[in-house]
Amino acid sequence: MSTSHGKSMRSARHSGFTLIEILVVIAIFLALLGVSLYSYFNARSSAPMKPIADGIVFTLERAKADALAGKNGSGAGVYFASSSYTYFSGDSYDPSASDDQTTTLPSEYVINYTLLSGSSIVFSHLTGSPNASTTITVTDTENASNTKIIGVGTDGDITVIQ
């Protein structure tokens, strides 16, 4: 059988994509888009937590360094409340002290901690040892899975655990 142009119908080729090929490409595209969007929003929601945790670690390290150096002839520490933390110089927290430095967290973040004595971690004068080892957890109240955990060890090591 021949066509008017002298070609056989059996040898005629159709160019283009089949429906299956198009559906496979669309499925792959949607899967990649879904993974990308999930990663973007997950990274975006946890991004503000890092500077908050870093601020707490910095304040704890500062208190430890000041205690080791014997600044003001005493220890130094950090007092924790649910929505703030305060650097203080001395062996105990005095809310009326004028030289304390308080950092208040944004309203959607909360601090949880477990301390055996009070709400302060105090580093000893010249040794830098804390009065207690503990973990401090900062949680985003709008996204409870967005947390940072900071550990203070018995020898005064301060680390971001998670």
C-alpha positions in Angstrom: 0.0 0.0 0.0 1.4 3.4 -0.9 0.5 6.9 -0.3 0.3 9.6 -3.0 3.9 10.6 -2.1 5.2 7.1 -2.6 5.8 6.2 1.0 4.4 3.1 2.7 2.0 3.7 5.6 3.9 1.3 7.7 7.0 3.3 7.5 5.3 6.6 8.4 6.4 7.8 11.9 4.4 10.0 14.3 6.5 12.5 16.3 5.4 13.7 19.7 4.9 12.3 23.2 2.5 9.7 24.4 0.0 10.4 27.2 1.9 8.1 29.6 5.2 10.0 29.0 3.5 13.3 29.7 1.9 12.0 32.9 5.2 10.6 34.1 7.0 13.9 33.6 4.2 15.8 35.4 4.3 13.3 38.3 8.1 13.8 38.6 7.7 17.6 38.5 5.0 17.6 41.2 7.1 15.3 43.4 10.1 17.6 43.1 7.9 20.7 43.7 6.4 19.1 46.9 9.8 18.2 48.3 11.2 21.7 47.6 8.2 23.4 49.2 8.4 21.2 52.2 12.1 21.9 52.7 11.6 25.6 52.1 8.8 26.0 54.7 10.5 23.8 57.2 13.8 25.7 57.0 11.9 29.0 57.1 10.0 28.1 60.2 13.1 27.0 62.2 15.3 29.8 61.0 14.4 32.3 63.8 15.1 29.7 66.5 18.9 29.6 65.9 19.6 33.2 66.9 17.6 32.8 70.0 19.5 29.6 71.0 22.8 31.3 70.1 21.9 34.3 72.3 21.3 32.0 75.3 24.5 30.1 74.7 26.4 33.4 74.4 25.0 34.7 77.6 25.8 31.4 79.4 29.4 31.5 78.0 29.7 35.1 79.1 28.6 34.3 82.6 31.1 31.4 82.8 34.0 33.5 81.4 33.3 36.3 83.8 33.2 33.9 86.7 36.4 32.2 85.6 38.1 35.6 85.3 36.9 36.6 88.7 35.2 39.7 87.4 33.8 41.7 90.4 35.3 39.1 92.7 32.4 36.7 92.5 30.6 34.3 90.3 28.1 35.1 87.5 25.0 33.5 86.2 21.9 33.6 84.1 18.4 33.8 85.5 15.6 32.1 83.4 11.9 33.0 83.2 9.4 31.6 80.7 9.8 34.4 78.2 13.2 36.0 79.1 16.7 35.4 80.5 18.9 37.7 82.5 22.7 37.9 82.8 23.8 38.8 86.3 27.0 39.3 88.2 27.3 37.8 91.6 26.5 34.5 93.3 22.8 34.9 93.2 20.2 36.7 91.1 18.9 40.0 92.5 15.9 41.4 90.5 16.7 44.9 91.8 20.3 45.0 90.5 20.7 47.8 88.0 23.6 46.2 86.0 21.7 43.0 85.0 21.0 42.5 81.3 17.6 41.0 80.4 16.8 39.6 77.0 13.1 39.1 76.3 12.1 36.5 73.7 9.5 37.2 71.0 6.0 36.4 72.2 5.7 33.1 70.3 8.8 31.5 72.1 8.9 30.1 75.6 11.8 28.8 77.7 11.5 25.6 79.8 14.2 24.4 82.2 14.8 22.1 85.1 17.0 23.5 87.9 17.4 22.0 91.3 17.7 25.3 93.1 15.7 28.3 91.8 15.7 29.6 88.3 19.4 30.5 87.9 22.5 28.8 86.6 25.4 30.3 88.6 29.0 29.7 87.6 31.5 29.6 90.5 34.2 32.2 91.0 37.5 31.1 89.5 36.4 27.5 88.7 33.6 28.2 86.3 31.6 25.2 87.5 27.9 25.6 87.4 25.7 25.2 90.4 23.7 22.5 88.5 23.7 20.7 85.2 20.6 21.2 83.2 18.9 21.4 79.8 17.2 24.5 78.6 14.5 24.1 75.9 13.3 26.9 73.8 10.0 26.2 72.0 8.0 27.9 69.4 4.4 28.0 70.7 3.0 28.2 67.2 5.0 25.2 66.0 5.8 22.8 68.9 8.2 20.7 66.8 10.4 23.8 66.3 12.6 23.6 69.4 16.2 24.1 70.5 17.7 22.3 73.5 20.8 23.7 75.2 22.7 21.6 77.7 24.9 22.8 80.6 27.1 20.0 81.9 28.5 19.5 85.4 31.9 20.8 84.3 30.4 23.9 82.7 30.4 22.8 79.1 27.6 24.5 77.1 26.2 22.9 74.0 23.3 23.1 71.7 22.0 19.5 71.7 19.3 19.9 69.1 
